[in-house]
Amino acid sequence: MSRRTNKVQRKVRIPSSKRKKSGANKSEKPGEMACGISGCDDFADKHKGGRSLSQENAIDTWGEGAFTVRKNRVRVCKACYKTWKKDSKDESTPYY
């Protein structure tokens, strides 16, 4: 008669220093969607850090007509998004 137990064997984790490096052979995807801000040559793809802003937010930062609108939204690259974020942070009004 064999001794069987109801215990499940615990899975042993491999230390992170011993794991295979997965990022060694990754190729970067090319950009497809151009940034909506005129004068910017970057790409506004999500995998490159691009975001979508409302038309009103873009007007507050870059002014009227300095961008292209797509479905009432403006696609911006990561650098332009950071610019908008810093600009909108300074204009925040306290709530009363």
N, C-alpha and C positions, 0 to 999 in steps of 0.2 A: 504494500500500500504506500503510495507516494504522498508526500505532504504538500498539499496545495493551499495557498493562502489567498485571501481576497484582496490583498494589497497590490496596488499598481506600482510598477517600478517607476521611479522618478526619472525624468529626462535630464541628462547632464548637459549643461550649456557649454559651448565652446567659447573660450576667452576671445574677446574682440581682437586681440593682437594676433591670434592664430587663424582668423577667418580670411577667406580669399578677398582680395580687393576687387570690388565690382566696378569701380569707376575708372579702371585703368584703360579699358578699350572703348569707352563711350564716345560717340561722335556727336557734336553739337548740331541740333536741328537748325536748318536755315529759317530766317524770318520770312513770313508771308504777308502780314498786314503792316502797312507803313503807319508811322505815327501821324495823328491828325493835326498836329501843330505845324504850321508853315515854318519852314526854316530848320526843321529837325529831320535828320536822315535816319534815325533809329527805327526799330520795329516795335510794334505794340502787341505782339503775340503774348498770350498768357504764360507760356513756358519761358519767355524771356523777361518776365516781370511786368508786362504791360497791364494797364487797367482801363476802365471805362468811366468817364466822368459825365455828369449831366451838362447840358448846354449852358445853363446858368452859372455853374461853377467855372467853366472854361472862360466865359465872358468876364467874370470877376478877376481872373488872373491874367489872361492874355488880351482881353479887349474884343470888340466886335470884329468879326471877319478874319481873325488871325488863325483860324482852324477850319477843318472840314468836319461836317456833321454827318453821322450815319445813324439812322433810326433814332433821332433825337438824343443821341449820345456821341461823345467824342472819345475815340480810342487814342490813348497816350502811352508813350514808352515809359520805362522805369524812371529815367532822369526827369522827364517832364512831370511825372506824377509826384516825385519828390519836391519839385519846384512848387507845384500846386499845394502840396501838403504843408510846406513851410509858410507859404503865403496865406493859406486859410487859417493856420494856427495863430498867426499874428492878429487876424481880424476877428477872432472869437469874441463874442459879446457875452457878458454875464447874464444868467437867467434870473429874472425876478418874479 
